[in-house]
Amino acid sequence: MSKPVFRFAPSPNGHLHLGHALSALLNARAAVALGGRLLVRVEDIDQTRCTPELERDMFQDLAWLGLRWEQPVVRQSDCFAFYREALERLQDTGLVYPAYLTRAEIKTFVSDREAEGASWPRDPDGAPLYPGDAAVLIEEKRERRAASGASFALRLDMKKAQERIGKQLFWEELGAEGPALFEPARKIAVDASAWGDVVLARKDTPTSYHLSVVVDDARQGITDVLRGQDLYHATSVHRVLQELLALPVPRYRHHRLILGDDGRKLSKSNSDTSLRSLRAAGMTHAQLRKRIGL
Ligand code: GLU
């Protein structure tokens, strides 16, 4: 069997925190335990929030963690041509449509419905599902927006995509650490309807997180995607895109999350748990490992 290939794929849109340390170290440990390789991928498609300074700090943090990874590192901002090509292939299937509603319009539509007592479905991240332009904009207004060059998102028609695929999809879920790394895979049924019509790209950005991640995992020959439990449900969307684009399917290993003292998921906006500030406050490697349960 060929060597497993793992990747740690952070976004330099803020400083890395304890949760990233856990993810990076679990990827490194799993690669060693399974005789595999480790790649680092810089997920910097959001060119307004990701900066060269944050990327430099990120590599310093990873070096401090003692992480070793292969060179060269793939930077998503260098790969837009690959995403554009994948997007065009999806557009050719007729399953992608330009969606003109602004975030504020979606919000108003949903709160109006909820004020009437109707519930509106939300995706696993808590965002309301896209209602479809037709539900909100009269056709004439939609055409005017399209003609005036208004901004839009390219969305996947999830219902049609599932009909096109025509079968229940699955992924293989395995353990992320310790003896569980070697346990047999569990077969997880994909539930992509829970996400509704996901965004694949925007007028000025030829990709979204979901699209670039599946394209890169395939291009880089990733066999094992080991990442946080917060991305568990996103795997359903990734499976649909892999199927539509005929991409190879990696195994998935979602790991536990590190919670802050308030019991909530850590966020890059809270500098108290950033690796930089903990390091500056004198935290040692041993203390770090203890804090993240390694
Ligand atoms: N770039 C994503 C993040 O920092 C991780 C993507 C992934 O592992 O699939 O949350």
Residues whose N, C-alpha, C, O or C-beta is under 5 A from the ligand:
A	BS01	LIG	A9 P10 S11 E43 V213 R227
